[in-house]
C-alpha cells in the first residue's frame, strides 16, 4: 500500500486491491462478451451503462430497501432476484409510465414467485401470466442450485406467496414451448421477463417466441446474461441472447445492461 493523503490529522492509505479486482472483473466480462459473440451494440451498452447503473442504484436505493423488507412476508429458500433487478426494473417502469397502466406481463420461469411478487406489487394494475414447470432446470436438478427437498415444494411455495394476487395472475404449468404452442397470438404483452431454462437452446426459443408476443414499444428483460453454469461458454444464456439480438437487429434498442439485459421492441419483422 502507499500513502494517498492526510485528512483530519490522520493518514489515509490507498489500497490498490479493489481497483485491481475491478479491472479483473471488467477484463473477464469483456472476454465473455467476445466468447459468446456479442454484437457491437452490446459492447457499447456494457461500457456506457457502467456509470449510469451506479446512479440508478442510488436513485432507487430507498425503494429497493423497502422491497427488501416487504419480501420477508414471503416463504423463500433463496433470493436470486433482489440483488440484481429492482432498481433497474423500477427505473424502466418509471421511464415508460407502467406504474398506473393496465398492462399485460409475461414471466417465463417463476420459481418461488419472488420476481412475480415484485411485478404485482410494483405494477398495481398489471395482469401477470406465469409460465413454469415448477420442476427446476439443469442447475436445480443436479443439486447446484437447489436440494431435492426444495424442489418438491417449489410449486406449493409459489402458490402461497402469490395467493393474495390470484385475481391478477394466470398460472400456466408446463414448458415455455408448450405455452407458445397453445398461445400463438402475437403482440399480446407489454412487459416480458425471460428467466426459464438457461441452456442456450431453450433461451433462443424463448427469446424469439417472446419477442413475437411482445407489443411494439414493449419491454423485454433477459435474466442472467453473465451467468456461467455450463463449461462451454456458448451453452450459456449470453450466447443465445447475442444470437437473438443479431437476428433482430434494427427492431429493438438496448435500454439497460448490467447482469440482466433489457430491450425495448421498436418494430416487428416476421
C-alpha positions as CSV (number, residue, x, y, z in Angstrom):
1,X,0.0,0.0,0.0
2,X,1.1,3.6,-0.4
3,X,0.1,6.8,1.3
4,X,-2.6,8.7,-0.6
5,X,-3.4,11.8,1.6
6,X,-3.6,13.2,5.1
7,X,-7.1,14.1,6.2
8,X,-8.2,15.5,9.6
9,X,-4.8,14.8,11.1
10,X,-4.9,11.1,10.1
11,X,-3.1,9.3,7.5
12,X,-5.3,7.8,4.8
13,X,-4.0,4.9,2.8
14,X,-4.9,3.8,-0.7
15,X,-5.2,0.1,-1.3
16,X,-5.0,-1.0,-4.9
17,X,-6.9,-4.2,-4.3
18,X,-10.4,-3.0,-5.1
19,X,-9.2,-1.2,-8.2
20,X,-7.3,-4.3,-9.4
21,X,-10.3,-6.5,-8.7
22,X,-12.5,-4.1,-10.7
23,X,-10.0,-4.3,-13.7
24,X,-10.1,-8.1,-13.5
25,X,-13.9,-8.2,-13.4
26,X,-14.0,-5.8,-16.4
27,X,-11.5,-7.9,-18.3
28,X,-13.4,-11.1,-17.6
29,X,-16.7,-9.6,-18.7
30,X,-15.3,-8.2,-21.9
31,X,-13.7,-11.6,-22.6
32,X,-17.0,-13.3,-22.0
33,X,-18.8,-10.9,-24.4
34,X,-16.3,-11.9,-27.1
35,X,-16.6,-15.7,-26.3
36,X,-20.4,-15.5,-26.7
37,X,-20.3,-13.4,-29.9
38,X,-21.9,-10.3,-28.5
39,X,-22.9,-7.7,-31.2
40,X,-21.4,-4.3,-31.2
41,X,-24.4,-2.7,-29.5
42,X,-23.9,-5.0,-26.5
43,X,-20.3,-3.9,-26.1
44,X,-21.4,-0.3,-26.3
45,X,-24.2,-0.7,-23.8
46,X,-21.9,-2.6,-21.4
47,X,-19.3,0.2,-21.3
48,X,-21.7,3.2,-21.4
49,X,-24.0,1.8,-18.7
50,X,-21.4,1.2,-16.1
51,X,-21.6,4.7,-14.7
52,X,-25.3,5.1,-15.3
53,X,-26.0,1.9,-13.4
54,X,-24.5,3.3,-10.2
55,X,-26.7,6.4,-10.5
56,X,-29.8,4.2,-10.9
57,X,-28.9,2.1,-7.9
58,X,-28.5,5.2,-5.8
59,X,-31.8,6.8,-7.0
60,X,-33.8,3.7,-6.2
61,X,-32.0,2.6,-3.1
62,X,-34.8,3.6,-0.7
63,X,-37.5,1.9,-2.7
64,X,-35.2,-1.2,-3.2
65,X,-34.7,-1.3,0.6
66,X,-38.4,-1.1,1.2
67,X,-39.0,-4.1,-1.0
68,X,-36.2,-6.0,0.7
69,X,-38.3,-5.6,3.9
70,X,-41.5,-6.4,2.2
71,X,-40.2,-9.7,0.8
72,X,-39.8,-11.1,4.4
73,X,-43.5,-11.8,4.2
74,X,-42.9,-14.4,1.6
75,X,-41.7,-18.0,2.0
76,X,-38.4,-18.2,0.3
77,X,-35.5,-20.6,0.3
78,X,-33.3,-18.3,-1.8
79,X,-33.2,-14.8,-3.4
80,X,-31.8,-14.7,-6.9
81,X,-33.7,-11.6,-7.7
82,X,-33.4,-8.7,-5.3
83,X,-29.6,-8.4,-5.6
84,X,-29.7,-7.6,-9.3
85,X,-33.0,-6.4,-10.6
86,X,-35.2,-4.0,-8.5
87,X,-33.5,-0.6,-9.1
88,X,-33.2,-1.2,-12.9
89,X,-36.7,-2.5,-13.3
90,X,-38.1,0.4,-11.3
91,X,-36.2,2.9,-13.4
92,X,-37.7,1.3,-16.6
93,X,-41.2,1.2,-15.0
94,X,-41.0,4.9,-14.3
95,X,-39.4,5.8,-17.7
96,X,-42.2,4.1,-19.6
97,X,-45.0,5.0,-17.2
98,X,-46.1,1.5,-16.3
99,X,-47.0,2.0,-12.7
100,X,-50.5,3.1,-13.3
101,X,-51.2,1.4,-16.6
102,X,-53.3,-1.7,-17.1
103,X,-50.6,-3.8,-18.8
104,X,-50.1,-7.5,-19.6
105,X,-47.0,-9.1,-18.2
106,X,-45.5,-12.5,-19.1
107,X,-42.9,-14.2,-17.0
108,X,-41.1,-17.3,-18.3
109,X,-39.7,-19.0,-15.1
110,X,-41.3,-18.1,-11.8
111,X,-39.7,-20.5,-9.2
112,X,-41.0,-19.5,-5.7
113,X,-42.6,-16.3,-7.0
114,X,-40.3,-13.6,-5.8
115,X,-40.0,-11.8,-9.1
116,X,-43.7,-12.4,-9.7
117,X,-44.5,-10.8,-6.4
118,X,-42.2,-7.8,-7.2
119,X,-44.1,-7.3,-10.5
120,X,-47.5,-7.5,-9.0
121,X,-46.6,-5.1,-6.1
122,X,-44.8,-2.6,-8.3
123,X,-47.4,-2.6,-11.1
124,X,-50.7,-2.5,-9.2
125,X,-52.9,-2.6,-12.4
126,X,-50.9,-5.2,-14.2
127,X,-52.1,-8.7,-15.0
128,X,-49.3,-11.3,-14.9
129,X,-49.0,-14.7,-16.7
130,X,-46.5,-17.1,-15.1
131,X,-45.1,-20.0,-17.1
132,X,-43.1,-22.7,-15.3
133,X,-42.9,-26.5,-14.9
134,X,-42.1,-26.0,-11.2
135,X,-39.7,-28.9,-11.6
136,X,-36.5,-27.0,-11.8
137,X,-33.9,-26.6,-14.6
138,X,-30.5,-28.3,-15.0
139,X,-28.8,-26.3,-12.3
140,X,-31.6,-27.3,-9.8
141,X,-31.8,-30.9,-10.7
142,X,-28.1,-31.5,-10.5
143,X,-28.0,-30.1,-6.9
144,X,-26.0,-27.0,-7.8
145,X,-28.8,-24.5,-7.0
146,X,-31.4,-26.5,-5.1
147,X,-31.9,-29.6,-3.0
148,X,-34.5,-32.3,-3.7
149,X,-36.5,-31.2,-0.7
150,X,-36.7,-27.6,-2.0
151,X,-37.7,-28.8,-5.5
152,X,-40.5,-30.9,-4.0
153,X,-42.1,-27.8,-2.5
154,X,-41.5,-25.2,-5.2
155,X,-44.9,-25.1,-6.7
156,X,-46.8,-25.0,-3.3
157,X,-44.4,-22.2,-2.2
158,X,-45.2,-20.2,-5.3
159,X,-49.0,-20.7,-4.7
160,X,-48.8,-19.5,-1.1
161,X,-46.6,-16.5,-2.0
162,X,-48.9,-15.3,-4.8
163,X,-52.3,-16.2,-3.2
164,X,-53.2,-12.5,-2.4
165,X,-52.8,-11.7,-6.1
166,X,-54.7,-14.6,-7.7
167,X,-57.2,-12.2,-9.3
168,X,-54.4,-10.6,-11.3
169,X,-52.5,-13.8,-12.0
170,X,-52.7,-16.6,-14.6
171,X,-50.6,-19.6,-13.8
172,X,-49.6,-21.9,-16.7
173,X,-47.9,-25.2,-15.6
174,X,-45.8,-26.6,-18.4
175,X,-42.8,-25.8,-20.6
176,X,-42.5,-22.5,-22.3
177,X,-42.6,-24.3,-25.6
178,X,-46.0,-25.8,-24.8
179,X,-47.2,-22.4,-23.7
180,X,-46.2,-20.9,-27.0
181,X,-48.0,-23.6,-28.9
182,X,-51.2,-23.1,-27.0
183,X,-51.0,-19.3,-27.1
184,X,-49.8,-18.4,-30.6
185,X,-51.1,-14.8,-30.6
186,X,-48.6,-12.1,-31.4
187,X,-48.2,-8.6,-29.8
188,X,-50.0,-9.6,-26.6
189,X,-47.7,-8.4,-23.8
190,X,-46.3,-5.0,-22.7
191,X,-43.6,-6.5,-20.5
192,X,-41.9,-9.9,-20.6
193,X,-39.3,-11.4,-18.3
194,X,-37.3,-14.3,-19.7
195,X,-35.9,-16.5,-16.9
196,X,-36.7,-20.1,-17.8
197,X,-34.3,-22.8,-18.8
198,X,-30.8,-21.3,-19.0
199,X,-29.4,-23.6,-21.7
200,X,-28.8,-21.7,-24.9
201,X,-31.0,-24.0,-27.0
202,X,-34.0,-23.1,-24.8
203,X,-33.1,-19.5,-24.3
204,X,-33.1,-18.8,-28.1
205,X,-36.6,-20.3,-28.5
206,X,-37.9,-18.3,-25.5
207,X,-36.3,-15.1,-26.9
208,X,-37.7,-15.4,-30.4
209,X,-41.2,-16.5,-29.3
210,X,-41.5,-13.9,-26.5
211,X,-40.4,-11.2,-28.9
212,X,-43.3,-12.2,-31.2
213,X,-45.7,-11.9,-28.3
214,X,-44.3,-8.5,-27.2
215,X,-46.1,-5.4,-28.4
216,X,-44.1,-2.8,-30.4
217,X,-42.9,-0.4,-27.7
218,X,-43.0,-3.1,-25.1
219,X,-40.1,-4.1,-22.8
220,X,-38.3,-7.5,-22.6
221,X,-35.9,-8.5,-19.8
222,X,-33.4,-11.3,-20.2
223,X,-32.1,-12.7,-16.9
224,X,-28.6,-14.0,-16.1
225,X,-26.8,-12.6,-19.1
226,X,-23.4,-13.1,-17.3
227,X,-24.4,-16.5,-15.8
228,X,-21.8,-19.1,-16.5
229,X,-23.1,-22.5,-15.3
230,X,-22.1,-24.6,-18.4
231,X,-18.3,-25.1,-19.1
232,X,-18.7,-24.3,-22.7
233,X,-19.5,-20.5,-22.9
234,X,-21.8,-20.9,-25.9
235,X,-24.1,-23.2,-23.9
236,X,-25.0,-20.3,-21.5
237,X,-27.7,-17.7,-21.9
238,X,-25.5,-14.9,-23.3
239,X,-24.7,-16.9,-26.5
240,X,-28.4,-17.3,-27.2
241,X,-29.3,-13.7,-26.3
242,X,-26.5,-12.4,-28.5
243,X,-27.6,-14.6,-31.4
244,X,-31.2,-13.3,-30.9
245,X,-30.0,-9.7,-30.9
246,X,-28.1,-10.3,-34.1
247,X,-31.2,-11.9,-35.8
248,X,-33.4,-9.0,-34.7
249,X,-31.0,-6.1,-35.4
250,X,-32.9,-3.0,-36.2
251,X,-36.1,-4.0,-34.4
252,X,-35.0,-3.1,-30.8
253,X,-32.9,-0.9,-28.6
254,X,-30.9,-1.9,-25.5
255,X,-32.2,0.3,-22.7
256,X,-30.4,-1.2,-19.7
257,X,-27.4,-3.6,-19.4
258,X,-26.0,-5.0,-16.1
259,X,-26.2,-8.6,-15.0
260,X,-29.5,-8.7,-16.9
261,X,-30.2,-7.0,-20.3
262,X,-33.3,-5.1,-21.0
263,X,-34.5,-4.1,-24.5
264,X,-37.4,-2.2,-26.0
265,X,-39.1,-3.6,-29.1
266,X,-39.3,-0.9,-31.8
267,X,-40.6,-2.8,-34.8
268,X,-42.0,-6.2,-36.0
269,X,-40.3,-8.3,-38.6
270,X,-41.7,-11.7,-39.4
